[in-house]
Amino acid sequence: MKHRNIVAVPLALVSLFLMAAAAAAQGPASEVAKLLSGTYRLQGDKTDVRLRFAGVGGTGSTMDLLATASGTYKGTDIHHQGVLRLVTEGPDVRVTATPHFSPVTEASPDATRFSDAETRAACTFYLEPEGQGWAGDTQGTVTCVAGAAGQWRVDITPGTIRFTNPQTKQVLVFHKS
């Protein structure tokens, strides 16, 4: 009987540890990564843009997603890439967007490595839980996305990503495809 208890206690402790680790991996950063993962489309007059998010790493409270925007925006061909690093900070998620000036793939070991210029161009903002999703505002002028001058409001809900420029009132709505 004592032998069973000696084995049962460590097994119970290991089980509790694994459950706690699994719970930590399901935090806000993981929730946002799950919500974003996939392909979204923006379509309109002379516009057909695909925005794709794919996991490239991360554990626990930090997740990395490779973001690729490609297609035509207002008649101009675009192809931009970068990595979104999502970090749980209490109930919120810190998002650091770092552009890639040279193309990479999800499988590339360089997906989460950046040049000095790319690192300097990074921008950070915070997402807070809002309704069924997450929302936040970029701080200052966005430098991490070419052509996205000014401040932007980001709203992420199941199946939709909405970018709103509060100054110009421009709204870009991407729908999951």
C-alpha positions in Angstrom: 0.0 0.0 0.0 2.8 2.5 0.9 4.5 1.6 -2.4 1.4 2.7 -4.4 1.3 6.1 -2.5 5.0 6.7 -3.2 4.3 6.2 -6.9 1.0 8.0 -6.9 2.2 11.3 -5.4 4.9 12.0 -8.0 2.5 11.0 -10.8 -0.1 13.4 -9.4 2.5 16.2 -9.2 3.7 15.5 -12.8 0.1 15.6 -13.9 -0.6 18.9 -12.2 2.6 20.4 -13.7 1.6 19.3 -17.2 -1.9 20.7 -16.7 -0.5 24.0 -15.5 1.9 24.1 -18.5 -1.0 23.4 -20.9 -3.1 26.1 -19.3 -0.2 28.6 -19.7 0.1 27.7 -23.4 -3.6 28.6 -23.8 -3.1 32.2 -22.7 -4.0 35.4 -24.5 -1.1 35.3 -27.0 -2.2 31.8 -28.0 -5.8 32.9 -28.4 -4.8 35.8 -30.7 -2.6 33.5 -32.7 -5.4 31.0 -33.2 -7.8 33.8 -34.2 -5.3 35.2 -36.7 -4.0 32.0 -38.3 -5.2 31.5 -41.8 -5.8 33.6 -45.0 -7.8 36.7 -45.2 -8.9 38.8 -48.3 -9.5 42.4 -49.0 -11.4 43.0 -52.2 -12.7 46.1 -53.8 -12.1 48.5 -56.7 -8.7 47.6 -58.2 -8.0 45.7 -55.0 -7.5 42.1 -54.3 -5.1 41.5 -51.3 -4.5 38.3 -49.5 -3.2 38.5 -45.9 -1.8 35.2 -44.6 -0.7 34.4 -41.0 1.2 31.1 -40.3 2.9 30.0 -37.1 6.7 30.0 -37.2 7.4 29.4 -33.5 6.8 30.2 -29.9 5.9 28.5 -26.7 3.8 29.3 -23.7 3.1 33.0 -23.5 5.0 33.9 -26.8 3.9 33.1 -30.3 5.4 34.1 -33.7 3.4 34.4 -36.8 4.7 35.0 -40.3 2.5 37.6 -42.0 2.4 37.8 -45.8 0.4 40.4 -47.7 0.3 40.0 -51.4 -1.9 41.0 -54.4 -3.0 44.3 -55.8 -4.0 47.3 -53.8 -5.6 50.2 -55.8 -4.0 48.9 -58.9 -0.5 48.5 -57.4 1.2 45.1 -56.9 2.2 44.5 -53.3 4.2 41.9 -51.5 5.2 42.5 -47.9 6.3 40.1 -45.2 7.0 40.3 -41.5 6.7 38.5 -38.2 4.2 39.3 -35.5 5.5 38.3 -32.1 2.6 38.0 -29.7 3.5 38.1 -26.0 1.0 37.6 -23.2 1.2 40.5 -20.7 -1.5 39.9 -18.1 -4.8 39.9 -19.9 -3.4 41.8 -22.8 -1.1 40.9 -25.8 1.9 42.9 -26.8 2.3 42.7 -30.6 5.7 43.5 -32.2 5.5 43.6 -36.0 8.9 43.3 -37.6 9.1 43.6 -41.4 11.2 41.3 -43.6 12.8 43.2 -46.5 13.9 39.9 -48.1 11.3 37.1 -48.7 11.3 34.1 -46.3 9.1 31.1 -45.9 7.5 29.5 -42.9 10.0 26.7 -42.9 13.0 29.0 -43.3 15.3 29.2 -40.2 15.5 33.0 -41.1 11.8 33.6 -40.5 12.5 35.0 -37.0 15.9 36.5 -37.7 16.1 40.1 -38.7 18.7 42.6 -40.1 19.5 45.7 -38.2 17.3 47.8 -40.6 14.4 45.4 -40.1 14.7 45.6 -36.3 14.8 49.4 -36.4 11.6 49.4 -38.5 9.6 47.3 -36.0 6.6 48.7 -34.3 4.8 47.6 -31.1 1.2 47.9 -29.9 -1.1 46.3 -27.5 -4.3 44.3 -28.0 -6.9 44.1 -25.3 -9.9 41.7 -25.1 -12.9 43.4 -26.7 -16.2 41.7 -27.3 -15.6 38.4 -29.1 -12.1 39.4 -30.1 -9.2 41.8 -29.6 -8.5 45.4 -30.3 -5.7 48.0 -30.0 -4.2 51.1 -31.5 -0.8 51.5 -33.1 1.3 54.1 -31.3 2.6 57.1 -33.3 3.4 56.6 -37.0 3.5 53.0 -38.3 7.0 52.2 -39.7 6.7 48.5 -39.9 4.2 48.3 -42.8 5.2 50.1 -46.1 2.4 52.5 -47.2 0.6 52.4 -43.9 1.4 55.9 -42.7 -0.4 57.3 -39.6 -2.0 55.7 -36.6 -4.3 52.7 -37.0 -6.9 50.9 -34.9 -6.8 47.1 -35.2 -9.9 45.0 -34.5 -9.7 41.2 -34.7 -12.8 39.2 -34.4 -13.6 35.6 -35.6 -13.3 35.7 -39.4 -12.5 39.4 -39.7 -9.6 41.8 -39.3 -10.4 45.5 -39.5 -7.9 48.3 -39.8 -9.2 51.9 -39.3 -7.2 55.1 -39.6 -8.9 57.5 -37.1 -7.6 60.6 -38.9 -8.6 59.8 -42.5 -11.5 57.4 -41.6 -10.1 54.9 -44.1 -11.3 51.4 -43.2 -9.8 48.1 -44.6 -11.7 45.0 -43.8 -10.2 41.6 -44.4 -12.4 38.5 -44.3 -11.2 35.0 -43.6 -11.3 32.8 -46.7 
